[in-house]
Amino acid sequence: MERLRAFGRFWYDFVIGDDWRIAVGVVAALAITYAVSTTSTSAWWVLPAAVAVVLPTSLWLATWRRR
């Protein structure tokens, strides 16, 4: 049972890491990419747009907390 807990802790730390907001942003971006790809619209732009939103937001929150 301890190995199973260690395995779960590893994956939680690997996926969530330091900021759960980034993980939520990545999952949301992948879901939106999938949703857009099922339509006739090109979906290549979703992930770069998500990075353009999630990365500055995460950096702003990290620097804002330190003040």
C-alpha positions in Angstrom: 0.0 0.0 0.0 2.9 2.4 0.7 4.2 1.9 -2.8 0.8 2.8 -4.2 0.7 6.0 -2.1 4.3 6.9 -3.2 3.2 6.3 -6.8 0.2 8.6 -6.4 2.3 11.3 -4.6 4.8 11.2 -7.5 2.2 11.7 -10.2 0.5 14.4 -8.2 3.7 16.3 -7.7 4.7 15.7 -11.4 1.3 16.9 -12.8 0.3 19.6 -10.3 3.8 20.7 -9.2 4.1 24.0 -7.5 1.0 25.7 -9.0 -2.3 24.0 -9.6 -3.5 26.8 -11.8 -1.0 25.9 -14.5 -2.1 22.3 -14.5 -5.7 23.5 -14.8 -4.8 25.8 -17.6 -3.0 23.0 -19.5 -5.9 20.6 -19.1 -8.3 23.3 -20.2 -6.2 24.2 -23.2 -6.0 20.5 -24.2 -9.8 20.1 -23.9 -10.4 23.3 -25.9 -8.0 22.1 -28.5 -9.8 18.8 -28.8 -13.2 20.6 -29.0 -12.0 22.9 -31.7 -10.4 20.0 -33.6 -13.7 18.2 -33.9 -15.0 21.2 -35.9 -13.9 22.4 -39.3 -11.8 25.1 -37.7 -8.0 24.8 -37.4 -7.0 24.1 -33.9 -3.2 24.9 -34.0 -3.7 28.3 -32.4 -5.3 27.2 -29.1 -2.1 26.0 -27.3 0.1 29.0 -28.2 -2.8 31.3 -27.1 -3.1 29.3 -23.8 0.6 29.7 -23.2 0.4 33.4 -23.9 -2.3 33.7 -21.2 -1.2 31.1 -18.6 2.5 31.9 -18.5 2.2 35.7 -17.8 -0.6 35.1 -15.3 1.4 32.5 -13.4 4.5 34.8 -13.4 2.4 37.8 -12.2 0.8 35.7 -9.4 4.3 34.4 -8.3 5.8 37.9 -8.1 2.7 39.4 -6.5 2.8 36.8 -3.7 6.4 37.7 -2.8 5.6 41.4 -2.2 
